[in-house]
Amino acid sequence: MGCSSCSTGKDGQPKGCKNNGTCGTDGCNKLTVFDWLSNMSLPNGERQFEYVEVRFKNSRKEFFRNTENLSLSIGDVVATQAQSGHDVGMVTLTGELVRVQMKRKKIDPSKEEIPKVYRKATQKDIDIWQKCRNREEEIKKRSREIAIILKLQMKISDVEFQGDGSKATFYYTAEDRVDFRQLIKDMAKAFGIRIEMRQIGYRQEAQRLGGIGSCGRELCCSTWLTDFRSVSTSAARYQQLSLNPQKLAGQCGKLKCCLNYELDVYLDALKDFPPQDTKLITEKGLAFCQKTDIFKELLWFSYKDEPANWHVLSKDQVNEIIEKNKKKEKVPSLEIYAADNIVEDKVVFENVVGQDSLTRFDRPKKNSKGNRNRSRKKNTNKNRKRNRSKKNA
């Protein structure tokens, strides 16, 4: 959380802006961009770039032309042009960085069809906008009920109202093509607004809704990741990860995007690495590769007749044996090479006194059997004394 409203308080507790994604400084919003040119003034004679980036609900961002030369800054709520009526959003980026973002997303600023910013939003515009935003959850729930009644194989994941409240966009996911003509009629009759249906993928759904990943942090797709590259199971194989779909899949049900983050490093390390199906021919027998450690450059081999007995070899040693095998030369055995890789573990700490034992403060349990024997001995001694006293009397 980067904004001052969400920063940590004096007592160490988080403040929390409680703006539900409309933070004034845009420091804790989805896909926020740090404006590192904000404190730099323009050269003499240069005009500020007339386009601005405006963010709407969740991760939807669009570019608009500032034709009225309004003095806009990050966090300003503006009324923008829409297909019919107007929409309300928040300015997230101004200046030269907007040019960079437009070039990155391959948007030509010279095109005339780019919409424009009407004005800064008035209090009336903001009131209507907030009122529509408060209706979204109720309408989403009702629209899901209508889709279930019509037995449509689709999931309505999000609802976004236009700023003036005249139209609502329903985002949905589905495996196959869905005929939702009757659904639009029923929802338009129930809600009294214009309906637009927009199908999105499962990754886009996770990006819009957000969440916490298995790493404990917010999802990359909803915080900074803007493009979805294809992820294949070969990325997990190269990194020697177990092909468990429950661990490799994210909240969207697809393979995690973070599988591609370190893939290039592994591919560079595997360039001169022997393949996994390498076979070594020795006088003692044929040896197969059982395990590899890419960054330590170690491989474990075992003989065909002794699969449980593994021998560790370095990458250079394996390449040397492979070159000899290509020349139809056999090495005596793997043990000769493995003996050079044996490293004794250095004892960093040794517990002599036993003072780090977890049970050293536990009270010893009383031996109930021993106590019974002691009580029996006491009773027999008393009986003997009594018998002696009676004889003496």
Secondary structure, DSSP 4 states (H G I P E B T S, - for coil): --SSSSSB-TTS-B-----TT--TT-SSSTT----TTTT-PPPTTPPPPSEEEEE-STT-EEEEE-TT-----TT-EEEEE-SSSEEEEEEEE-THHHHHHHHHTT--TT-TTS-BEEEEPPHHHHHHHHHHHHHHHHHHHHHHHHHHHTT-S-EEEEEEE-TTSSEEEEEEE-SS----HHHHHHHHHHH-SEEEEEE--HHHHHHHH--B-TTSSB-HHHHT--------HHHHHHTT----HHHHB-TTSSBPGGGGTTHHHHHHHTTTSPPTT-EEEBSS-EEEEEEEETTTTEEEEEESS-TT-EEEEEHHHHHHHHHHHHTT--BS-HHHHHGGG--PPP-S---SS-TT-TTTTSPPPP-HHHHHHHHHHHHHHHHHHHHHHHHH-
